[in-house]
Amino acid sequence: MATEFWKSTKLSEMTPKQWESLCDGCGRCCLNKFEDTKTKKIFYSDVACQLLDTKSCRCSDYPNRTKKVPDCVVLSPRNLKKMNCLPPTCGYRLVAEGKDLYWWHPLKSGSAKSVHEAGISVRGRVISEIGLSDEEIEDRLVTWPMSPRGKRKTKP
């Protein structure tokens, strides 16, 4: 893959491999969210989609996710700008806004582990939605998914 292709390639012109690689694997987009219908503000919970593997922070059935979870949103260059629920750390959102990726993004760091090491992923911070009611999930609202702060990169 070309070095820093996200700086020179339009989202709509990316190959499927380039597009998919913009996902940093944080899992924040897979958290249950609530939207205030008046303000359109999004509120995150610490409850993950039933398909999220909470250790890898990846979908456990990515090819079939929309069949198993009907409200799962498939991102595309066309609907990306309308998505007000993506966290500020999201690679798709950053590139759409003309910003660079964070240092811990796997495309920058060269490692899929860096998003976890930086404390950006949901690993160790969430529970599964399985068996929870909407009311129980709504009782678990959190603010950290909207924070771009991760641990500072330290030298070995």
Backbone torsions as a table, in degrees:
resi	resn	phi	psi	omega
1	MET	NA	138.9	-179.1
2	ALA	-61.5	141.5	179.2
3	THR	-61.8	130.2	177.7
4	GLU	47.3	44.4	180.0
5	PHE	-58.5	-28.6	-177.0
6	TRP	-65.8	-16.2	178.1
7	LYS	-86.1	-22.7	-174.6
8	SER	-117.8	-8.7	-177.9
9	THR	-112.6	129.4	176.6
10	LYS	-65.4	147.1	178.5
11	LEU	-53.8	-41.6	-177.7
12	SER	-71.0	-12.9	-179.2
13	GLU	-106.7	1.7	-179.7
14	MET	-72.3	147.8	173.3
15	THR	-71.9	161.0	176.4
16	PRO	-55.0	-38.6	179.3
17	LYS	-64.7	-43.3	177.7
18	GLN	-63.5	-46.7	-179.5
19	TRP	-56.4	-52.1	-178.0
20	GLU	-62.1	-32.6	-178.0
21	SER	-71.6	-12.4	176.3
22	LEU	-69.9	-20.7	176.5
23	CYS	-72.1	125.3	-178.8
24	ASP	-86.6	-8.6	179.3
25	GLY	78.8	28.0	-179.2
26	CYS	-78.7	-29.6	-179.7
27	GLY	83.0	-0.6	-177.9
28	ARG	-63.2	-33.4	-179.8
29	CYS	-71.2	-14.8	-179.6
30	CYS	-92.8	8.8	176.3
31	LEU	-82.9	148.1	174.8
32	ASN	-67.9	134.9	-176.9
33	LYS	-130.0	156.8	175.7
34	PHE	-127.0	143.2	179.6
35	GLU	-116.1	130.0	173.2
36	ASP	-73.4	116.9	-174.5
37	THR	-64.9	-26.3	179.5
38	LYS	-80.8	-47.5	-174.9
39	THR	-95.2	-14.0	-175.8
40	LYS	67.3	10.7	178.3
41	LYS	-70.5	140.1	-179.5
42	ILE	-99.8	135.6	176.9
43	PHE	-118.1	126.4	-178.9
44	TYR	-93.7	149.9	171.0
45	SER	-112.2	172.9	174.5
46	ASP	-100.5	31.4	-179.6
47	VAL	-113.0	122.8	-175.6
48	ALA	-94.0	153.8	172.9
49	CYS	-51.8	147.2	-179.9
50	GLN	-59.6	-23.0	-178.8
51	LEU	-91.3	-7.5	-178.5
52	LEU	-74.7	124.3	171.5
53	ASP	-78.8	109.5	-171.5
54	THR	-73.5	-7.6	175.2
55	LYS	-90.1	-46.5	-179.6
56	SER	-86.4	-20.3	-176.1
57	CYS	63.8	32.9	176.0
58	ARG	-123.8	157.0	178.9
59	CYS	-67.1	132.8	-178.7
60	SER	-78.1	-12.9	176.9
61	ASP	-146.8	59.6	-175.2
62	TYR	-52.1	-46.5	-178.1
63	PRO	-62.8	-28.3	-176.1
64	ASN	-111.4	14.6	-172.1
65	ARG	-60.2	-38.4	-176.7
66	THR	-76.1	-20.7	174.6
67	LYS	-77.1	-38.6	-177.4
68	LYS	-84.3	-29.6	179.9
69	VAL	-129.0	89.4	-173.5
70	PRO	-56.4	-27.6	-180.0
71	ASP	-93.0	11.2	174.1
72	CYS	-67.7	129.9	-177.3
73	VAL	-96.1	128.6	175.9
74	VAL	-92.3	114.0	179.8
75	LEU	-72.3	145.1	174.9
76	SER	-149.2	162.8	176.5
77	PRO	-57.6	-27.9	-178.9
78	ARG	-73.0	-39.5	-175.6
79	ASN	-99.9	-3.9	-174.4
80	LEU	-58.0	-45.7	-176.9
81	LYS	-68.4	-20.3	178.9
82	LYS	-85.1	-10.7	-175.2
83	MET	-82.0	99.4	-179.2
84	ASN	-89.8	5.7	-176.6
85	CYS	-103.6	0.5	179.4
86	LEU	-78.1	135.5	-179.8
87	PRO	-67.2	158.8	-177.7
88	PRO	-65.0	-15.2	179.4
89	THR	-87.7	-9.1	-175.0
90	CYS	-61.4	127.8	179.4
91	GLY	-59.7	-38.9	178.3
92	TYR	-62.7	-46.4	-179.5
93	ARG	-64.2	-45.0	-179.4
94	LEU	-59.3	-48.3	-178.8
95	VAL	-64.8	-40.5	178.5
96	ALA	-62.2	-31.7	179.5
97	GLU	-87.6	4.8	179.1
98	GLY	76.4	20.5	-179.7
99	LYS	-102.5	162.4	178.2
100	ASP	-86.0	163.2	176.8
101	LEU	-76.8	153.7	177.1
102	TYR	-70.6	159.5	-176.5
103	TRP	-59.0	-29.1	-176.2
104	TRP	-85.7	-6.4	178.6
105	HIS	-62.5	135.8	-178.8
106	PRO	-53.8	-30.5	177.2
107	LEU	-68.4	-26.0	178.4
108	LYS	-90.2	-44.4	-174.1
109	SER	-82.7	-24.7	-176.2
110	GLY	83.2	5.5	-177.4
111	SER	-137.6	133.0	176.6
112	ALA	-69.5	-18.0	-178.5
113	LYS	-77.4	-21.2	-173.1
114	SER	-61.8	-32.7	179.1
115	VAL	-65.8	-32.8	177.1
116	HIS	-77.8	-43.6	-179.7
117	GLU	-62.0	-31.6	179.8
118	ALA	-79.8	-8.8	-179.9
119	GLY	79.8	20.0	-178.5
120	ILE	-88.7	-33.2	-176.1
121	SER	-72.9	168.6	179.8
122	VAL	-83.9	-2.1	-178.0
123	ARG	-52.4	127.1	177.7
124	GLY	76.8	6.4	-176.2
125	ARG	-122.2	-1.9	-172.4
126	VAL	-132.2	164.1	172.0
127	ILE	-123.5	164.2	179.0
128	SER	-81.3	151.2	177.5
129	GLU	-74.7	-12.3	-175.6
130	ILE	-58.0	123.0	177.9
131	GLY	86.2	-0.6	-179.2
132	LEU	-100.3	142.7	175.1
133	SER	-84.7	165.0	176.1
134	ASP	-58.1	-38.2	-179.8
135	GLU	-65.1	-40.5	177.9
136	GLU	-65.7	-38.7	178.3
137	ILE	-67.2	-42.6	-179.5
138	GLU	-62.9	-25.1	176.8
139	ASP	-75.8	-4.4	-176.1
140	ARG	-114.8	35.0	179.3
141	LEU	-69.6	141.1	-179.5
142	VAL	-137.8	161.3	-180.0
143	THR	-106.7	-17.7	-173.8
144	TRP	-59.2	-28.9	179.8
145	PRO	-62.7	-20.3	179.7
146	MET	-90.2	2.4	179.8
147	SER	-96.1	130.4	177.4
148	PRO	-85.0	2.7	-175.2
149	ARG	-78.6	129.4	172.8
150	GLY	-125.5	178.9	176.6
151	LYS	-67.8	144.1	177.1
152	ARG	-65.9	143.1	177.6
153	LYS	-67.4	127.6	179.7
154	THR	-108.8	153.9	178.4
155	LYS	-82.6	143.8	179.7
156	PRO	-67.5	NA	NA
